[in-house]
Each structure stands twice: as C-alpha cells, then as structure tokens.
C-alpha cells in the first residue's frame, strides 16, 4: 500500500538531531526554551534525547539485535528499541521492534525525482521535503571537524544535495553553528572563495529581505559586551541561533 505524506507536518518546525558534535547546539537550544513542533532522532540519539517524535534508523533492526556491528551503541539500542513508542523509519519491518515502519522510499524518490541516498540523514531530510515541512533545523550533522583534519565521514555531498532540494521547494533550513555542513562553521570572511583573499573581503548574509553582499568593513559590528560572572545575580545569556539558508 502506497503511503501518503503526513499532512500534519506541512509547514511545521522540525529539529533533526544526529550524533555529531554539533548536537550540543540542540541541547543549548532547549536550555534557552527553543520550541520545535517535532524532534526527529537519528540512530543512537533515541537513547539521548528527552523527547523524540520520530526516528530514522535505516539499518535493519537485526544489525543491533543480532550482531555487534554497531559497536558500543549495541547494548543501549538493544535495551531501547523494543519499547520505543514513536515511529521508527527503516529499510525493513522487524516484529521485535513494533515501532518500526518501512520508509516510503518509492513515493519519496518519485516526489523528489531522485533516489540518491547514501546515509540515514539524507533519508530524514528527504522525508521532511516530502511532508512539506516549513522549517528544518539540523543538529549533530557535521561530517568534518576542525579538531581532526585527517578524519571525515562519508555522506556530506548527499546530505547537502537534499538540503538544496528543500531550499528550492521553499523550506527554511537552519544548521547548528558548530557544524561544518554548508560551511556553517567557516568564518564569515572566509566563506566566499576568491573574495577571501582580499584585504577587505566581500561577505554575504541573509536577512528578511534576502541575501545581501557587501564589504566586511561595511558590516555593522556589534560592540563587544563584557563577560558576565555567574554569581548571586542572574545575568542574561544569549543563545546562538542556527544559521539559516
């Protein structure tokens, strides 16, 4: 039976949380009372997040229940998977995990005009595209790390491909500030190749009217505020917004 996109997700604000280091930005968003209509977990984040509405685990459940191939997360996943009470989208049904639903691959591939999927996060973003969500905030999707330039995870190109499809369909996409995805963690003056070599490089930024381009020297720079000491009196802490695309 062909599945239909979930109408209740149309126009909604979704947080997609994966296992990379920039997941910390999601936890900080919760400390600062950010609200999302739904939170979607990727793989082992089902054992970390306080609230999950949907999960994407495209590996078959047998990988966790019958093998040790998932390494250190195996024991945790074996404990949690049988009792999950929200939808888990995967490649196959397994009676031992009642929450598992088969990912609507054919419908989504036809809707998007592509079946380019080489990692679980890409499937989740394509699901958001299919359901016509309004905003997708992506946390813990990093692939490369400044602290280890000799390590990179495969799949970044596929994920950015699906992000581009979302943007082209009018979905607002935001990426955690610590993530390398879409060069989010690159300094503003270094983002535009070529221009980055100029003494006063051109930079781009986005506001409500669209994408702006100007010289770095023309960007209004906020006065540096003194660092507050947390003691007997409350101080106002400002959260870092995910970068919008």
C-alpha positions in Angstrom: 0.0 0.0 0.0 1.4 3.4 -1.0 1.9 5.8 1.8 0.9 9.5 1.6 3.0 12.3 3.1 1.9 13.3 6.6 -0.4 16.3 6.3 0.1 17.2 9.9 3.7 18.0 9.2 3.1 20.5 6.5 4.5 23.9 7.5 5.8 22.7 10.8 9.1 23.4 12.5 11.3 20.3 12.8 14.5 19.6 14.7 16.6 16.8 13.2 19.2 15.7 15.7 22.1 13.3 14.7 25.2 12.1 16.6 27.9 14.6 15.6 29.4 17.1 18.0 27.1 20.0 17.0 24.3 18.1 18.7 25.3 20.3 21.7 23.7 23.2 19.9 20.3 21.4 20.1 20.8 20.8 23.9 21.6 24.5 24.3 18.5 25.4 22.3 16.4 23.5 24.8 18.1 25.2 27.8 17.1 28.5 26.1 13.5 27.4 25.7 13.5 27.0 21.9 10.4 25.2 20.7 10.0 22.8 17.8 6.8 21.2 16.6 8.6 17.8 16.4 12.0 16.4 17.2 13.4 13.7 14.9 16.3 11.5 16.1 18.9 9.7 14.0 20.1 6.3 15.2 21.5 6.3 18.7 20.1 9.7 19.6 16.9 7.8 20.5 18.8 7.0 23.7 19.9 10.5 24.4 17.1 12.9 23.7 14.4 13.6 26.3 11.6 13.9 23.7 11.5 12.2 20.3 8.6 12.3 17.9 10.1 10.2 15.1 13.4 8.4 14.4 15.3 7.4 11.3 17.3 4.2 11.6 17.8 2.9 8.1 19.9 0.0 9.1 17.8 -3.2 9.7 17.0 -3.8 13.4 18.9 -7.1 13.1 22.1 -5.1 13.0 21.5 -4.1 16.6 19.6 -7.2 17.9 21.6 -10.0 16.2 25.1 -8.7 15.7 27.8 -6.5 17.4 28.3 -4.5 14.2 27.0 -1.2 15.9 29.9 -1.3 18.3 29.5 0.5 21.7 25.9 1.6 20.9 24.7 -2.0 20.5 23.8 -2.7 24.2 21.9 0.6 24.5 20.0 0.1 21.3 19.0 -3.5 22.3 17.6 -2.1 25.5 15.6 0.7 24.0 14.4 -0.4 20.5 11.7 -3.0 21.7 10.0 -0.3 23.8 10.0 2.7 21.5 6.5 4.2 21.2 7.0 6.6 18.3 7.6 5.7 14.6 11.0 4.5 13.5 11.5 4.6 9.8 13.8 1.8 8.5 14.5 -0.4 5.5 12.6 -3.4 6.8 10.0 -4.5 9.3 11.0 -6.4 12.4 8.4 -7.8 14.8 10.8 -7.5 17.7 10.6 -3.7 17.3 6.9 -2.9 16.9 7.6 0.8 16.3 9.4 0.2 13.0 7.7 1.3 9.8 9.0 0.8 6.3 10.5 4.0 4.9 8.3 5.2 2.0 11.2 5.0 -0.5 9.3 4.8 -3.8 6.9 7.6 -3.0 9.7 10.0 -1.8 12.0 9.1 -4.7 9.3 9.8 -7.2 8.2 13.0 -5.5 11.8 14.3 -5.4 12.9 12.9 -8.7 15.9 11.3 -7.1 16.9 8.1 -5.3 20.3 9.4 -4.2 20.6 8.0 -0.6 23.9 7.0 0.9 23.3 7.8 4.6 20.5 7.9 7.1 20.4 11.7 7.4 19.7 12.1 3.7 16.6 9.8 4.1 15.4 12.0 7.0 15.8 15.3 5.1 14.0 13.8 2.0 11.2 12.8 4.3 10.9 16.4 5.5 10.9 17.5 1.9 8.1 15.0 1.0 6.0 16.2 4.0 6.5 19.9 3.1 7.7 21.0 6.5 8.1 24.7 7.0 11.5 24.8 8.7 14.1 22.1 9.2 16.8 22.8 11.9 19.7 20.4 11.6 21.9 19.5 14.6 24.7 16.9 15.0 25.3 16.6 11.3 29.0 17.5 10.9 31.0 15.1 8.7 34.3 17.0 9.2 35.9 18.5 12.3 38.4 21.3 12.6 39.9 19.5 15.6 40.8 16.5 13.4 41.5 17.4 9.8 42.6 13.8 9.0 39.1 12.4 9.6 35.9 12.8 7.6 32.7 10.9 7.4 31.2 9.9 4.1 27.8 11.4 3.0 28.2 15.1 3.2 27.6 15.6 -0.5 24.4 13.6 -0.4 23.0 15.5 2.6 23.8 18.9 1.1 22.1 17.7 -2.2 18.9 17.0 -0.2 19.2 20.3 1.7 19.4 22.1 -1.7 16.2 20.4 -2.8 14.5 21.5 0.4 15.6 25.1 -0.1 14.4 25.1 -3.7 11.0 23.9 -2.5 10.7 26.9 -0.1 11.6 25.0 3.1 13.7 27.1 5.5 16.8 25.2 6.6 18.9 26.1 9.6 22.2 24.5 10.6 23.8 24.3 14.0 26.6 26.9 14.4 29.2 24.2 15.3 28.5 22.1 12.2 30.7 22.1 9.1 27.6 21.4 7.0 27.2 24.1 4.3 30.4 25.6 5.7 28.4 26.9 8.6 31.4 26.9 11.0 33.7 28.8 8.5 34.4 32.4 9.4 32.2 34.9 7.5 35.3 36.4 5.8 36.4 33.0 4.6 33.2 31.6 3.1 33.4 33.1 -0.4 36.3 31.6 -2.3 38.4 34.2 -4.1 36.9 37.1 -2.2 38.5 35.6 1.0 42.0 36.7 -0.4 41.1 40.4 -0.4 42.2 42.7 2.4 38.5 43.8 2.8 36.7 40.6 1.6 33.1 40.6 0.4 30.8 38.7 2.7 27.2 37.6 2.3 24.5 37.3 5.0 20.8 36.8 5.0 18.0 38.9 6.4 14.3 39.0 6.0 14.6 40.6 2.5 17.0 38.1 1.1 20.8 37.5 0.7 23.0 40.6 1.0 26.5 41.1 -0.2 28.9 43.8 1.0 32.4 44.5 2.1 33.4 43.2 5.5 34.2 46.7 6.6 30.6 47.8 5.9 29.0 45.1 8.1 27.7 46.6 11.3 29.8 45.0 14.1 28.1 44.7 17.5 30.0 46.2 20.4 31.7 43.6 22.4 30.0 43.0 25.7 31.9 42.3 28.9 31.8 38.7 30.0 29.4 38.3 33.0 30.3 36.3 36.1 27.5 34.0 37.2 27.1 34.5 40.9 24.3 35.7 43.2 22.6 37.7 40.5 21.1 36.4 37.3 22.7 37.6 34.0 21.1 37.4 30.6 22.6 34.7 28.4 22.1 35.0 24.7 21.7 31.7 22.7 23.4 31.2 19.4 20.9 31.0 16.6 21.3 28.2 13.9 22.5 29.7 10.6 19.6 30.0 8.1 19.8 29.1 4.4 
